Amino acid sequence: MTRKTFFNDQRGASAVEFALTMPVFLLMLLGVWQICFGMWAQFALQHGAEMAARCMNVNPTVCGTTTITSTQSYAAAQSYGLNPSPSVFGVTTQTCGNQVTADYPVSPVVANLSMFAFKLHAQACYTINPNNVS
């Protein structure tokens, strides 16, 4: 093969282009996956916190206002398939009413990329308006 035909040869160009663009595409795909999982986990935590704070005031026999562990378990059960540990949720009494908070660590999609781990926070406070109680 002469030098001129070697440089004009187009075979394998697609394979080289694929090899150059595939890592960027995979990183973008994993990034979108991580963002979507983070948004879903945030929604699940917020829902669990809101439902537990509301349940403490509206139906205390289900959640239990006397024991914090029963409220934490209820909040974990209401977290839409995320299945966090009940210890993720904290229950306090504030001026706004019963407040439920959650701090949940989210690990990255790729386990070896621990620098991309982050923590989600959810908070809900629910009080009953005494004028609306029947």
Stockholm file with secondary structure:
# STOCKHOLM 1.0

chainA/1-134         MTRKTFFNDQRGASAVEFALTMPVFLLMLLGVWQICFGMWAQFALQHGAEMAARCMNVNPTVCGTTTITSTQSYAAAQSYGLNPSPSVFGVTTQTCGNQVTADYPVSPVVANLSMFAFKLHAQACYTINPNNVS
#=GR chainA/1-134 SS CCHHHHHHCCTTHHHHHHHHHHHHHHHHHHHHHHHHHHHHHHHHHHHHHHHHHHHHHHCHHHHCSSCHHHHHHHHHHTSTTCCCCGGGEEEEEETTEEEEEEEEEECCSSTTCGGGCEEEEEEEEECCCTTTCC
#=GC SS_cons         CCHHHHHHCCTTHHHHHHHHHHHHHHHHHHHHHHHHHHHHHHHHHHHHHHHHHHHHHHCHHHHCSSCHHHHHHHHHHTSTTCCCCGGGEEEEEETTEEEEEEEEEECCSSTTCGGGCEEEEEEEEECCCTTTCC
//
